[in-house]
């Protein structure tokens, strides 16, 4: 009888963590369904709307500015933050472009989604080399 109690106690302690893990997984899956979505490709939108700073072209500077922001239930971005910046002209342009983003509204009531991070890439356009025969 004592062995049986020990086995039952062991079984209970073994199964409760598994049940807890399963519940967290289901909760994470359900929450994911309510995340705001973006129509289209965010990277293409950012690339299309980014103006390369003139001084950076002259100085041949490239880089990535990592922008962080929150999304409210209406799909608006807010609380824009520069997570990793390069220099002021890049940072200001990245901030301007990220403020243009608009997500689809979410069905979640009174819940904003925090800490979305997107890269804004600044890559110099490739120079066209003309091969002329002399």
N, C-alpha and C positions, 0 to 999 in steps of 0.2 A: 504494500500500500504506500509506503514511504517513497519507493522508487517511482510509483505512478505519479505522486504529487510533484516530485522533482522533474519528471518528464513533462508534466502539464505546465509547470512554471517555466521550464526551459522553452517549451513551445510558444508560450505567450510572449516571452521576452524576444524570441526570434521573429515572430510574425508582426508585432506592432511596428517595428521600424520599416518593414517592407510595406505595410499598409500606408504608413506616413509618406514614404517615397512615392507610392502610386498616386496618392491624393495630390501631392505637389505637382506631379507630372500632369495630371488631368487639369489642375487649376492653371498651370502654365499654358496648356493647350487652349483652354477656354479663353484665357486672357488674350492670347495671340490672335484669336478670331476678331477681337474688338480693336486691334491696333489700327491706326489710320493708314490708309494706302495712298499711293501717288499714282496718278494716271500717266503712263509713259515712263521714260528713262530719266531719272534725276541727273545722271552724269551728262547726258546729252543736253538737257535743259540748262545746266550750269555752264557747259562749254559754249553753248550758243549765246548766252546772255552775258558772258564775262568779257569785259574790255581789258585788254592787256595794258598795264601802265606803261606809258611812253618811256619814262626814264629806265624802266627795267629792260625794255627792248634795246635801248642804247647801251646799257651796261651788260647785256646778255645774261640776265639773271632769270632762273627758273626755280620752281619749288611748288610745294603744296601747303595750303593753309587749311587746317582742320577746324571746321566750324561745328559748334554744339548749340542745340536749341531745343525748345520744348514745343509740343503741339497741343493746342486746345481741342475741345470736342467739336468745334466748328471747322477744324482743319487748318487753322491759322498757325503760323510759326511765331513764337514769342520767346523772350528772354535769350536773345542771341548772344553767344559768347565765342570768343576765339580760344579754342583749346590749344592749338599750336600754331603760332604765326611765323611769318618770315620777316616782313618789314611793313611799315605803315601803309604804303600804297597798295601792296598786295592784300593786307588785312582789311582795309577799307573797302576794296572792290569785292572781296569775298563776302563781307558782311552785307553789302548792297545786294548781291546776287541771291544770297540765302534768304533774305527778307522777301524776295519775290516768290518763293516756293509756296504752293497752296496744296494741301492734302485733301483727300475726300473726308467728309465728316464721319465721325464714328458714332456708333449707337450707344456707347458707354456714357452714362449720365454723370455729370459733375466729376469727371476724371480727366486730367490732362496727362499727356505722355511725355515723360522727361528724358533728357539726355540723348537725343538723337544726334549722331555725329556723321557729318559728310565731309569728304575732301573736296576742296576747290583747287584744281590743278592749273598751274601756270606753266605752260610749255611753249617755248619759242617756236614760231612757225619755221618750217624747214625752208632754207634758202634754195632757190632753183639755180643750178649751175648750168651755164650755157657753154656748150662745147663748140667753139668756133674753130674752123680750119683756117690756118694762116697761109 
